[in-house]
Amino acid sequence: MEWWTAVILGVVEGLTEFLPISSTGHLIVTGHLMGFTGEMAASFEIAIQLGAILAVMFYYRERLLTVMTSFPREEKSRNLIIALGCAFLPAAVIGLAIHSYITEHLFSPKTVAVALIVGGIAILIIERTRTQFRIHDVSELRIRDAVLIGFAQCLALFPGMSRSGSTIMGGLLLGLDRKTATEFSFLLALPTMLAATGYQMVKSRELLLEENLISLGIGMTVAFFTALAVIAAFLKYVTTNTFVPFAYYRIVFGTIVLYLFW
């Protein structure tokens, strides 16, 4: 694996992981355009997400430390940890059951293109129907809300749907405002993506950790710094803007990919 391939995929991962446009979908399409496909590519595209996860941990480091040290005595901290745990479980159970099938049969530009278009249309519909919000902080989530967001996250098991897009839109449907839905999506990425990347790295350790360790490190480093910049900018964006531009981007990009690879 060439170092420049790792750099390009790291940039793509960092730019797209936390936007509602599907990082996995973009990585699959980018890999096919560069001729980087197969078992190694599928494993690398999942493992490289660790760089983006570390970016979230770094960005929220003070908040995470406060939550971890105060949860025995602070109700808000306990509520957040319980909510993240409840939202994590559906994707963990379902993902573990069908992970192998997905990587073997659905990691293709065609399936990504269809998912991008369908997800874009869904965003447009949700944005036009949700005008009032009842939850303005992640600590206000009820267990029922968290579980339902967790099931929404399961949609992202289909490449191209977008984990952040599915959880954010699920949050909007349940009454979270845009910034709160986005923040919960970012925090939910920690257990979800740590589990997914950890599982993939153990499963494909011979490919990733022995033959391509340097390339993996380069890709993760690039993804970390790119994602860190995107997180800050995206949180600022959602305080005053909708997700409609991302919906149109998904539809246009998905149509182009469908045309190129059909």
ABEGO torsion letter per residue (X at the ends): XBAAAAAAAAAAAAAAAABAAEAAAAAAAAAAAAGBBEAAAAAAAAAAAAAAAAAAAAAAAAAAAAAAAAAAABAAAAAAAAAAAAAAAAAAAAAAAAAAAAAAAABBAAAAAAAAAAAAAAAAAAAAABABBABABAAABBAAAAAAAAAAAAAAABBGAEAAAAAAAAAAAAGBBAAAAAAAAAAAAAAAAAAAAAAAAAAAAAAAAAAAAAAAAAAAAAAAAAAAAAAAAAAAAAAABBAAAAAAAAAAAAAAAAAAAX
